[in-house]
């Protein structure tokens, strides 16, 4: 009762290569930059929603036909 062997055998566990201190710092800088950009976008959306809500409260008939 021989079982068929698959053509491709998946490796047990692949570990990423060790990064140098310079590479780690570069990755951290890029990640920090993306996080700051995301913060700016989310804050902008929050301010936009707040402004829309304030305009609707102050002038509730705005946009009504």
C-alpha positions in Angstrom: 0.0 0.0 0.0 2.3 2.7 -1.2 0.9 6.3 -1.1 1.5 8.6 -4.0 4.2 11.2 -3.4 3.2 14.7 -4.5 5.3 16.4 -7.2 6.0 19.4 -5.0 6.6 19.0 -1.3 6.0 22.2 0.7 8.9 23.1 2.9 8.2 22.7 6.6 8.7 26.3 7.7 10.5 29.1 5.9 12.2 31.7 8.0 12.8 35.1 6.5 16.5 36.1 6.1 18.1 38.0 8.9 18.1 41.7 8.2 21.0 44.0 8.9 20.5 47.0 11.2 20.5 49.4 8.2 17.8 47.3 6.5 15.7 47.2 9.6 16.0 50.9 10.1 14.9 51.5 6.5 11.9 49.3 6.9 10.9 51.1 10.1 11.2 54.5 8.4 9.0 53.4 5.5 6.5 51.9 7.9 6.5 55.1 10.0 6.0 57.2 6.8 3.0 55.0 5.8 1.5 55.3 9.3 1.8 59.1 9.3 0.2 59.3 5.8 -2.7 57.0 7.0 -3.1 59.2 10.1 -3.3 62.3 7.9 -5.9 60.7 5.6 -8.1 59.5 8.5 -7.9 62.8 10.3 -8.9 64.6 7.1 -11.9 62.3 6.6 -12.9 62.9 10.3 -12.7 66.7 9.8 -14.6 66.5 6.6 -17.5 64.5 8.2 -17.5 66.9 11.2 -17.7 69.9 8.8 -20.5 68.3 6.9 -22.4 67.6 10.1 -21.9 71.1 11.4 -23.2 72.6 8.1 -26.2 70.4 8.2 -27.0 71.4 11.8 -26.6 75.1 11.1 -28.4 75.1 7.8 -30.7 72.0 7.8 -32.5 73.1 4.6 -29.3 73.2 2.6 -29.5 70.9 -0.4 -33.3 70.5 -0.2 -35.2 71.1 -3.4 
